[in-house]
Amino acid sequence: SAASDVYKRQLQSLPEQTRRIFEMSRFENKTVKEIAIETNLSVKGVEYHITKTLKILRINLKDYLPLFYFLFS
């Protein structure tokens, strides 16, 4: 679908660490604390990357918001 293509492109355009942290959170169901330990970042640092990714996706997928909320709520 178009939303899926836009979503994939946006994830690929992220810096590698930001994308990896988001994938660990959303697709591997790791907690922020687990990600922080694995990446040697603070909990706040991990939260920053996840928030940054969600903001980028929200902006770029605004035409597909119902799908976005379904996938990430």
C-alpha positions in Angstrom: 0.0 0.0 0.0 1.0 3.6 -0.4 1.1 4.2 3.4 3.4 1.1 3.8 5.8 2.4 1.1 5.9 5.8 2.7 6.5 4.3 6.1 9.3 2.1 4.9 11.0 5.0 3.1 10.8 7.2 6.2 12.3 4.5 8.4 15.1 3.9 5.8 15.9 7.7 5.8 16.5 7.8 9.5 20.0 7.7 11.0 20.9 4.0 11.6 20.9 4.2 15.4 17.6 6.0 15.5 16.0 3.4 13.2 17.5 0.5 15.1 16.2 1.8 18.4 12.7 2.3 17.0 12.7 -1.2 15.5 13.8 -2.7 18.8 11.0 -0.9 20.5 8.2 -1.6 18.0 9.1 -4.8 16.3 11.2 -6.6 18.9 9.0 -5.5 21.8 11.9 -4.5 23.9 11.5 -2.1 26.8 13.2 1.3 26.9 15.4 0.0 29.7 16.4 -3.1 27.7 17.2 -0.9 24.6 19.2 1.5 26.8 21.3 -1.4 28.2 21.9 -2.9 24.7 22.8 0.4 23.1 24.8 1.9 26.0 22.5 4.9 26.0 20.5 6.5 28.8 16.8 5.8 29.1 16.3 9.5 28.2 18.5 9.0 25.1 16.4 6.0 24.0 13.2 7.9 24.6 14.6 10.8 22.5 15.2 8.5 19.5 11.7 6.9 19.7 10.0 10.3 20.1 12.0 11.7 17.2 11.0 8.8 15.0 7.3 9.0 15.9 7.4 12.8 15.2 8.9 12.2 11.7 6.5 9.4 10.9 3.5 11.5 12.1 4.5 14.4 9.9 5.2 12.3 6.8 2.2 10.0 7.2 -0.3 12.7 8.0 -2.4 11.6 5.0 -2.5 8.1 6.5 -3.2 9.0 10.1 -5.9 6.5 10.7 -3.5 3.7 9.7 -0.7 5.3 11.7 -2.8 5.3 14.9 -3.9 1.7 14.2 -0.3 0.5 13.9 1.3 2.5 16.7 -1.3 3.0 19.4 
